[in-house]
Each structure stands twice: as structure tokens, then as C-alpha cells.
Amino acid sequence: MTRAIAVGVDGSPESLAAADWAAREAARRELPLHLVHAWRRQPVDGPLEQDGRDQVSAAEAVLREAELRVAERYARVPLSAEAVPDTPVPALLAVATGAEMLVLGSRGHGALVGFLLGSYGRQVIAAAARPVVSVRARPQDDPEPDRGPVVVGRQGSPEESDSVLRFAFAAAAAGGEDLLAVRAWSPPPVFAYGPGSMHLADEFSGLEPFERKALEQALEPWRERFPQVRVTARVELGSAGQVLLSAAVGAGLLVVGRRVHRSPLGGRIGSVAHAALHHASCPVAVVPHD
């Protein structure tokens, strides 16, 4: 069964930018696009029946605007749309489960920034079982730049990074873009060195070559699977968030991982994904992994 690219729309400029990005990605991957507007019935003064009709009409108007915009610009992309009368978080999570990815709009920069539908976007990103892409709106007088390289952060074990690298390579292949794979590292404190780490440092003539070897090994199977993608591997000393943000300047897409936390307290996006979502100017894909 072909998975669609799903996008949440709410009538805001940010969500329309997300719809544009999702439609371009659907065209590149030859996938259908599914527009979703989640709305919750709000009590207002007046007859209940009229209130319900007004809110349904408002939801349909949001979807119609996004549909017309996408259909005009991407006529060949198969398009569907639905208004879900439910609170946004469960509605979007349910849609994400069956989608190739979920795309949401994102507002502005800074530590206090919100996402599409306020704080709901953050909750969706933290709990979604599929990749979620956050897209910012561009100023009206700022022409859309050509798509830049795909930048992916590779952290953790090969098993943890497989889903992240798979998504990044597929995105680069679909758009005919280069891929920059980045691994940030920092030396452990002196007291943390044990016989094992000293052996590795000696075998690879230092810890940085060891980190570079680990990155190349993680990339090797994906280079073979996507031979058309030109790949650059970069290892840098520093915090993962800072290194990735620096590498993502001029990028078309930044891909980061998020470890799945099965906790009754809810999901977390992690410090690296948090930094990318709040400060990267390009779209950011957050890919869950075990």
C-alpha cells in the first residue's frame, strides 16, 4: 500500500508553506498528498445547530484554500483532504501512523517559539511513530531559494541511526541533492579513559579518526543502496546541536533523530532535535528510532 505524505493545515501562512513543501516532496517521490485539518468544536453563544454548521464550514474553508493552492501549483500530485472533528494531537498522530511522513508548519525562531496549532505541534513531534517535518513560512518578498543539500546528523549506534540515514538518503535521492552526513564528537574527561578507550585511541591514532571510521561504516550500506547520491562525511569537535546548526546553513533539509521514549510522562524530542527545530532556518525532519 502506498503511503501518502500528510500535512496538517490550519489556514496560517506557516501551514500553507508546509503544504507547499509537502506537495513538492510528494511530486519528487511520486506519492499522493493528504491534507488534514483537525478542529475541536468550540461552544459559542447561539443555537447549537447553527454553531455546528458554522464550525464545519470554517473547517471546510481551511481545507478548500489549501486544496486550491496545491492543485494550482502541483496539478499532477494525487490529492485528498479531510477535516477531523477531534483535538489536534490525537488526530494528527493517527494520520501520521499511516503516512510516509507528517509535515507541519513552524513559527519563527527562538527558545519560546510555537509550532503549528500552538504547543500541539511539539507534542505531535515527540510522540509520532513516523517522521515529522517542520517547515517555516518565508517572507512574501523573499523568493524561495533553490533546494540545498540534505544534512543529516548521525549519532549513537548504527542500529539507532539506520532509520535516520534511510530517510535522509531517500530525501536526497528524490530531490537529486547532495547529502552531508555530520557526526559531532567531544573527548571524554581524562578520568573516563579506560583500557578499552585507550586501545581504540591507539588503534586509530586518536579519537577523531575513530569517530570518522564509525561514521563511514554507518554510511557504507546506504551509499550502496543509493549510489546516485553524492555524499560528504564530516566529523567535527563540539556539541551535536551547534555542529549541526552550523552545517545546516544553506541546507534544503536538516534530518535529525529522536529516540522513542515509552514513558507514562509522555514523549521527549531530545536536545539535538530541540535545537534544530528552534534555530534551523531550513525544514527539519525529526525521525523516531528505537
C-alpha positions as CSV (number, residue, x, y, z in Angstrom):
1,M,0.0,0.0,0.0
2,T,1.4,3.4,-1.0
3,R,1.8,5.8,1.9
4,A,0.8,9.4,1.4
5,I,2.6,12.4,2.6
6,A,0.3,14.0,5.1
7,V,0.3,17.7,6.0
8,G,-1.6,19.5,8.8
9,V,-3.2,22.7,7.7
10,D,-5.0,25.4,9.8
11,G,-5.2,28.4,7.5
12,S,-2.0,30.0,8.7
13,P,0.9,31.1,6.4
14,E,3.0,28.5,8.2
15,S,0.7,25.7,7.4
16,L,0.4,26.8,3.7
17,A,4.2,26.8,3.5
18,A,4.1,23.3,4.9
19,A,1.5,22.3,2.3
20,D,3.7,23.7,-0.5
21,W,6.8,21.8,0.8
22,A,4.9,18.6,1.2
23,A,3.4,18.9,-2.3
24,R,6.9,19.4,-3.8
25,E,8.1,16.3,-1.9
26,A,5.2,14.3,-3.0
27,A,5.9,15.2,-6.6
28,R,9.5,14.2,-6.3
29,R,8.7,10.9,-4.7
30,E,5.6,10.3,-6.9
31,L,3.4,9.9,-3.8
32,P,-0.1,11.2,-3.0
33,L,-0.6,14.1,-0.7
34,H,-3.2,14.1,2.1
35,L,-4.3,17.4,3.7
36,V,-5.7,17.3,7.2
37,H,-7.4,19.9,9.3
38,A,-8.1,18.9,12.9
39,W,-10.6,21.1,14.7
40,R,-12.3,21.0,18.1
41,R,-15.9,22.2,18.5
42,Q,-15.9,25.4,20.5
43,P,-19.0,26.4,22.4
44,V,-20.3,29.9,21.4
45,D,-23.5,31.8,22.1
46,G,-26.3,31.0,19.7
47,P,-28.3,28.0,18.6
48,L,-26.3,24.7,18.8
49,E,-27.2,23.5,15.4
50,Q,-26.1,26.8,13.7
51,D,-22.9,26.8,15.8
52,G,-22.1,23.3,14.5
53,R,-22.7,24.3,10.9
54,D,-20.6,27.4,11.2
55,Q,-17.6,25.4,12.6
56,V,-17.9,22.7,9.9
57,S,-18.0,25.4,7.3
58,A,-14.9,27.1,8.7
59,A,-13.0,23.8,8.7
60,E,-14.1,23.1,5.1
61,A,-12.9,26.6,4.1
62,V,-9.5,26.0,5.6
63,L,-9.1,22.8,3.6
64,R,-10.5,24.3,0.4
65,E,-7.9,27.1,0.5
66,A,-5.1,24.6,0.9
67,E,-6.5,22.3,-1.8
68,L,-6.8,25.1,-4.4
69,R,-3.3,26.3,-3.6
70,V,-1.8,22.8,-4.0
71,A,-3.9,21.8,-7.0
72,E,-2.9,25.0,-8.9
73,R,0.8,24.5,-8.3
74,Y,1.1,20.7,-8.4
75,A,-1.7,19.5,-10.6
76,R,-0.1,16.1,-11.1
77,V,0.1,15.2,-7.4
78,P,-2.8,13.0,-6.3
79,L,-4.6,14.9,-3.6
80,S,-7.1,14.1,-0.8
81,A,-8.3,16.1,2.2
82,E,-10.2,15.5,5.4
83,A,-11.5,17.6,8.3
84,V,-11.2,15.7,11.5
85,P,-13.6,16.9,14.3
86,D,-11.1,15.9,17.1
87,T,-8.4,17.6,19.2
88,P,-5.3,18.2,17.0
89,V,-2.8,15.9,18.8
90,P,-4.6,12.6,18.6
91,A,-6.0,13.4,15.1
92,L,-2.5,14.2,13.7
93,L,-0.9,11.3,15.4
94,A,-3.5,9.0,14.0
95,V,-2.9,10.4,10.5
96,A,0.9,10.2,10.9
97,T,0.8,6.5,11.7
98,G,-0.3,5.5,8.2
99,A,1.7,8.2,6.4
100,E,5.1,8.3,4.8
101,M,5.7,11.4,6.8
102,L,3.7,14.2,8.5
103,V,4.5,17.8,7.6
104,L,3.7,20.7,10.0
105,G,4.1,24.5,9.8
106,S,6.5,26.1,12.3
107,R,6.5,29.7,13.5
108,G,9.7,31.8,13.8
109,H,12.9,31.4,15.8
110,G,13.8,31.5,19.4
111,A,13.5,29.5,22.6
112,L,9.8,30.4,23.1
113,V,8.7,29.7,19.6
114,G,5.5,27.7,19.0
115,F,4.6,25.3,16.2
116,L,1.5,24.7,14.1
117,L,-1.6,24.8,16.3
118,G,0.4,26.2,19.2
119,S,2.0,23.7,21.5
120,Y,0.3,20.8,19.7
121,G,3.0,20.5,17.1
122,R,5.7,19.8,19.7
123,Q,3.5,17.1,21.3
124,V,3.0,15.5,17.9
125,I,6.7,15.6,17.0
126,A,7.5,14.0,20.4
127,A,5.0,11.1,20.0
128,A,4.7,10.4,16.3
129,A,5.6,6.9,15.1
130,R,6.6,8.3,11.7
131,P,9.0,11.2,10.7
132,V,7.6,14.7,11.2
133,V,8.9,17.6,9.1
134,S,8.7,21.1,10.4
135,V,8.5,23.9,7.8
136,R,8.8,27.6,8.3
137,A,7.0,30.3,6.3
138,R,9.1,32.6,4.2
139,P,8.5,36.3,3.9
140,Q,6.3,37.2,0.9
141,D,9.0,39.3,-0.7
142,D,11.7,36.6,-0.2
143,P,11.7,34.3,-3.2
144,E,12.0,30.7,-2.4
145,P,15.6,29.6,-2.8
146,D,16.8,26.5,-4.8
147,R,16.8,23.4,-2.7
148,G,20.1,22.9,-1.0
149,P,21.8,19.7,0.2
150,V,20.3,17.4,2.7
151,V,22.2,17.5,6.0
152,V,21.8,14.6,8.4
153,G,23.2,14.2,12.0
154,R,24.5,10.7,12.7
155,Q,24.7,10.0,16.5
156,G,24.5,6.8,18.5
157,S,24.9,3.3,17.4
158,P,24.4,2.1,13.8
159,E,21.1,0.5,14.8
160,E,19.9,3.8,16.2
161,S,20.9,5.8,13.1
162,D,19.6,3.4,10.4
163,S,16.1,4.9,10.2
164,V,17.6,8.5,10.2
165,L,20.0,7.8,7.4
166,R,17.4,5.9,5.4
167,F,15.1,9.0,5.5
168,A,18.0,11.4,4.6
169,F,19.3,9.3,1.7
170,A,15.7,8.9,0.3
171,A,15.1,12.6,0.5
172,A,18.4,13.4,-1.2
173,A,17.7,10.8,-3.9
174,A,14.2,12.1,-4.5
175,G,15.4,15.7,-5.0
176,G,18.6,14.9,-6.8
177,E,20.5,16.6,-4.0
178,D,23.9,16.1,-2.3
179,L,24.0,14.7,1.2
180,L,26.2,15.9,4.1
181,A,26.5,13.5,6.9
182,V,27.7,15.1,10.2
183,R,29.0,13.4,13.3
184,A,29.8,15.6,16.3
185,W,32.1,14.4,19.0
186,S,33.7,15.6,22.2
187,P,36.6,14.0,24.0
188,P,35.7,12.3,27.3
189,P,37.3,13.7,30.5
190,V,40.7,12.2,31.3
191,F,39.3,10.2,34.2
192,A,36.9,8.5,31.9
193,Y,39.6,6.8,29.8
194,G,39.8,3.1,30.4
195,P,41.8,0.3,28.8
196,G,39.2,0.0,26.1
197,S,39.2,3.6,25.0
198,M,43.0,3.8,25.2
199,H,43.2,0.8,22.9
200,L,40.8,2.4,20.4
201,A,42.7,5.7,20.5
202,D,46.0,3.8,19.9
203,E,44.5,1.7,17.1
204,F,43.0,4.6,15.2
205,S,45.8,7.1,16.1
206,G,43.4,9.3,18.1
207,L,39.7,9.5,18.9
208,E,38.7,11.7,15.9
209,P,39.8,9.1,13.3
210,F,37.9,6.5,15.3
211,E,34.8,8.7,15.1
212,R,35.3,9.2,11.4
213,K,35.7,5.4,10.9
214,A,32.4,4.9,12.7
215,L,30.6,7.4,10.5
216,E,31.9,5.9,7.3
217,Q,30.9,2.4,8.4
218,A,27.4,3.7,9.2
219,L,27.2,5.3,5.7
220,E,28.5,2.4,3.7
221,P,25.3,0.4,3.3
222,W,23.3,3.5,2.4
223,R,25.9,4.6,-0.2
224,E,25.5,1.2,-1.8
225,R,21.7,1.4,-1.7
226,F,21.6,5.0,-3.1
227,P,24.6,5.2,-5.5
228,Q,23.2,8.2,-7.2
229,V,23.5,10.4,-4.0
230,R,26.8,12.2,-3.7
231,V,27.8,12.0,0.0
232,T,30.2,14.1,2.1
233,A,31.1,12.9,5.6
234,R,32.2,15.4,8.2
235,V,33.3,14.8,11.8
236,E,33.6,17.9,14.0
237,L,34.5,18.6,17.6
238,G,31.7,20.2,19.5
239,S,28.2,19.8,20.7
240,A,25.9,18.0,18.3
241,G,23.3,20.8,18.2
242,Q,25.9,23.5,17.5
243,V,27.7,21.4,14.9
244,L,24.5,20.5,13.1
245,L,23.2,24.1,13.0
246,S,26.4,25.3,11.6
247,A,26.4,22.6,8.9
248,A,22.8,23.3,8.0
249,V,23.4,26.9,6.9
250,G,22.2,26.9,3.3
251,A,20.7,23.4,3.5
252,G,17.4,22.4,1.9
253,L,16.6,19.9,4.7
254,L,18.1,19.0,8.1
255,V,17.4,15.5,9.3
256,V,17.8,14.5,13.0
257,G,16.9,11.5,15.1
258,R,14.6,11.3,18.1
259,R,14.8,8.3,20.4
260,V,11.4,6.8,21.2
261,H,10.6,7.1,24.9
262,R,7.9,4.8,26.1
263,S,7.1,6.7,29.3
264,P,3.8,7.5,31.0
265,L,5.0,11.0,31.3
266,G,4.9,11.5,27.5
267,G,7.5,11.8,24.7
268,R,10.5,14.0,24.5
269,I,12.2,15.3,21.4
270,G,15.8,15.4,22.8
271,S,18.2,18.3,23.0
272,V,19.6,17.9,19.4
273,A,16.1,17.9,17.8
274,H,15.0,20.7,20.1
275,A,17.9,22.9,18.9
276,A,17.3,22.1,15.3
277,L,13.6,22.8,15.4
278,H,14.0,26.1,17.2
279,H,17.0,27.5,15.3
280,A,17.5,26.0,11.9
281,S,16.1,28.1,9.1
282,C,15.5,25.2,6.7
283,P,12.9,22.5,7.1
284,V,13.7,20.0,9.8
285,A,12.8,16.3,9.7
286,V,12.6,14.5,13.1
287,V,12.9,10.8,12.6
288,P,12.0,8.4,15.5
289,H,14.2,5.5,16.3
290,D,14.5,2.8,19.0
